[in-house]
Amino acid sequence: MPKLIVGLGNPGPQYSWTRHNAGFMVLDRLSSQAGIPITKKAFSGLCGDGNWLGERLFLLKPQTFMNLSGRSVAEALRFYKLSLSDLIVIHDDLDIPFGKLKLKEGGGHGGHNGLRSLGQELGSANFVRVRVGIGRPVHGDTVNYVLQNFAKNEMDSLLGILDGAIDAIEMIMKEGLPKAMSIFHAKDYA
C-alpha cells in the first residue's frame, strides 16, 4: 500500500538545524537512506517518490511555512488518491523530552501550528504521527525556543534520533503502529 510520508518544518537555510525542523531532518535522512531524492517541486512543497521496503513511498516537505503546511499535504493526498490511513507525519514535539520518540494516531495539535493546519485542511487528525521530542525551554518562550538551532550537546545525539525515527517508520509500515509503539516508546536516544 503506498504511503505519503511528510516531514514538517520551515523552508530556508536559516531554519535547517532548528528544533522546529526535526520533521524535515528525519525526512532528509530517510530520503538519503532510501535513495529517494526530494527535489521535485509540487504541492507547494518539495517531493520525491520511489520504493522502499517493497512499498511505494511519496515523500513531502511542505515549503509553505509550518502554519500553512496542511494545504500542501491535502493537495498531495488528493493527487495520489491516498487516504488518511496512508499518511505518516513527522514533527517536533515540545511535550516529549529531547532524545525520545513517541508514535500515535490522531489526537489534538497541542499548540503545534503545523498539526493545527493539517487538522483544518484534512478535516481530521486521524493520521499516524512520529513525534520527535525536543523538550521545553527551562526559561523563555517556546516560540523562540523552537526556532533556535539544537544545542551543541544535542547535536551529538541527533543522528541517532533521526535513525531511530526511520526505524520506527519502518516498523509502522511492516508490523503496524501498536507494535512500533511498544518498542520505540521505551527507547532513549539522548
C-alpha positions as CSV (number, residue, x, y, z in Angstrom):
1,M,0.0,0.0,0.0
2,P,1.5,3.4,-0.9
3,K,2.3,5.8,1.8
4,L,2.7,9.6,1.9
5,I,5.4,10.5,4.5
6,V,5.5,14.1,5.4
7,G,8.2,15.9,7.4
8,L,7.1,19.2,8.9
9,G,9.4,22.2,9.1
10,N,10.1,25.7,7.8
11,P,11.8,26.3,4.4
12,G,15.1,28.2,4.2
13,P,18.7,27.6,5.2
14,Q,18.3,29.7,8.4
15,Y,15.9,27.1,9.8
16,S,17.8,24.0,8.7
17,W,19.0,23.0,12.2
18,T,16.2,24.4,14.3
19,R,14.2,22.2,16.6
20,H,11.0,23.0,14.7
21,N,12.6,21.4,11.6
22,A,13.0,17.9,13.2
23,G,10.5,16.6,10.7
24,F,12.5,17.9,7.7
25,M,15.6,16.4,9.2
26,V,14.1,12.9,9.6
27,L,12.7,13.0,6.1
28,D,16.0,14.2,4.6
29,R,17.7,11.2,6.3
30,L,15.1,8.8,5.1
31,S,15.5,10.2,1.6
32,S,19.2,9.6,1.7
33,Q,18.9,6.0,3.1
34,A,16.0,5.0,0.7
35,G,17.6,6.6,-2.3
36,I,14.5,8.8,-3.0
37,P,15.6,12.4,-3.7
38,I,13.2,15.1,-2.5
39,T,13.8,17.5,-5.4
40,K,10.6,17.8,-7.4
41,K,8.5,21.0,-6.9
42,A,4.8,20.2,-6.5
43,F,2.0,20.6,-3.9
44,S,3.6,23.8,-2.6
45,G,6.5,21.7,-1.5
46,L,9.4,19.6,-2.4
47,C,8.7,15.9,-3.0
48,G,10.0,12.6,-4.3
49,D,8.7,9.2,-4.9
50,G,10.2,5.7,-5.1
51,N,10.2,2.3,-3.5
52,W,11.5,1.4,0.0
53,L,10.9,-1.9,1.8
54,G,8.9,-3.1,-1.2
55,E,6.4,-0.3,-0.8
56,R,5.7,2.8,-2.9
57,L,6.6,5.9,-1.0
58,F,5.8,9.6,-1.6
59,L,7.9,11.9,0.5
60,L,6.9,15.6,1.0
61,K,8.4,18.6,2.7
62,P,5.8,21.4,2.5
63,Q,7.5,24.8,1.6
64,T,4.6,26.9,2.9
65,F,6.0,27.5,6.4
66,M,4.6,25.5,9.2
67,N,1.3,27.2,9.8
68,L,0.1,26.5,6.2
69,S,1.5,23.0,5.7
70,G,-1.9,21.4,5.7
71,R,-2.6,22.8,2.2
72,S,0.4,21.1,0.8
73,V,-0.4,17.7,2.4
74,A,-4.1,17.9,1.3
75,E,-3.0,18.6,-2.3
76,A,-0.7,15.6,-2.3
77,L,-3.2,13.2,-0.8
78,R,-5.8,14.2,-3.4
79,F,-3.3,13.9,-6.3
80,Y,-2.0,10.5,-5.2
81,K,-5.6,9.3,-4.3
82,L,-4.5,8.4,-0.8
83,S,-6.5,8.4,2.4
84,L,-5.5,9.5,6.0
85,S,-4.7,5.9,6.7
86,D,-1.9,6.2,4.2
87,L,-0.3,9.3,5.8
88,I,2.6,9.4,8.2
89,V,3.6,12.9,9.6
90,I,6.9,13.5,11.3
91,H,7.1,16.6,13.6
92,D,8.8,18.1,16.6
93,D,7.1,17.9,20.0
94,L,7.8,20.2,23.0
95,D,6.0,17.9,25.4
96,I,8.4,15.0,24.8
97,P,11.9,15.2,26.3
98,F,14.8,15.5,23.9
99,G,16.0,12.1,22.8
100,K,12.6,10.4,23.0
101,L,10.3,9.4,20.2
102,K,6.5,8.9,20.5
103,L,4.2,7.5,18.0
104,K,0.4,7.9,17.8
105,E,-2.6,8.1,15.6
106,G,-5.0,11.0,16.0
107,G,-5.2,13.5,18.8
108,G,-5.0,17.2,19.2
109,H,-2.5,19.7,17.9
110,G,-1.0,20.6,21.3
111,G,-0.3,24.1,20.1
112,H,1.7,22.9,17.1
113,N,0.7,25.1,14.2
114,G,1.7,22.5,11.5
115,L,-0.6,20.0,13.1
116,R,-3.3,22.6,13.5
117,S,-3.1,23.4,9.8
118,L,-3.2,19.7,8.9
119,G,-6.4,19.2,11.0
120,Q,-8.1,22.1,9.4
121,E,-7.2,21.2,5.8
122,L,-7.8,17.5,6.1
123,G,-10.9,17.8,8.2
124,S,-9.5,15.2,10.6
125,A,-6.5,14.5,12.8
126,N,-6.7,10.7,12.3
127,F,-3.3,10.0,10.8
128,V,-0.1,8.5,12.2
129,R,2.4,10.8,13.8
130,V,6.1,10.3,14.5
131,R,6.7,12.8,17.3
132,V,10.4,13.8,17.8
133,G,10.9,15.1,21.3
134,I,12.6,18.5,21.6
135,G,11.7,19.2,25.2
136,R,10.7,22.5,26.6
137,P,12.9,25.5,27.4
138,V,13.9,26.0,31.0
139,H,13.3,29.7,30.7
140,G,11.8,31.9,28.0
141,D,9.1,31.4,25.5
142,T,8.5,28.4,23.3
143,V,8.3,30.4,20.0
144,N,12.0,31.4,20.3
145,Y,13.0,28.0,21.6
146,V,11.6,26.0,18.6
147,L,13.2,28.4,16.1
148,Q,16.7,28.0,17.7
149,N,19.2,25.6,16.5
150,F,19.7,22.4,18.5
151,A,22.3,22.9,21.2
152,K,25.8,21.5,20.7
153,N,25.3,18.7,23.2
154,E,22.0,17.8,21.5
155,M,23.7,17.7,18.1
156,D,25.8,14.8,19.3
157,S,22.7,12.7,19.8
158,L,20.7,14.0,16.8
159,L,21.8,11.4,14.2
160,G,20.8,8.5,16.5
161,I,17.4,10.2,17.0
162,L,16.9,10.6,13.2
163,D,17.8,7.0,12.6
164,G,15.5,5.9,15.4
165,A,12.6,7.7,13.8
166,I,13.4,6.0,10.5
167,D,13.4,2.6,12.3
168,A,10.1,3.5,13.8
169,I,8.6,4.3,10.4
170,E,9.9,1.0,9.0
171,M,8.3,-0.9,11.9
172,I,5.0,1.0,11.4
173,M,5.0,0.0,7.7
174,K,6.0,-3.6,8.3
175,E,4.3,-4.5,11.6
176,G,1.8,-1.8,12.4
177,L,1.6,1.1,14.8
178,P,0.8,-0.8,18.0
179,K,4.0,-3.0,17.7
180,A,6.1,0.1,16.9
181,M,4.7,2.0,19.9
182,S,5.6,-0.9,22.2
183,I,9.2,-0.9,21.0
184,F,10.0,2.8,20.5
185,H,8.3,4.5,23.4
186,A,10.8,2.8,25.8
187,K,13.9,4.0,23.9
188,D,16.0,7.0,24.8
189,Y,18.4,8.3,22.2
190,A,20.0,11.2,24.2
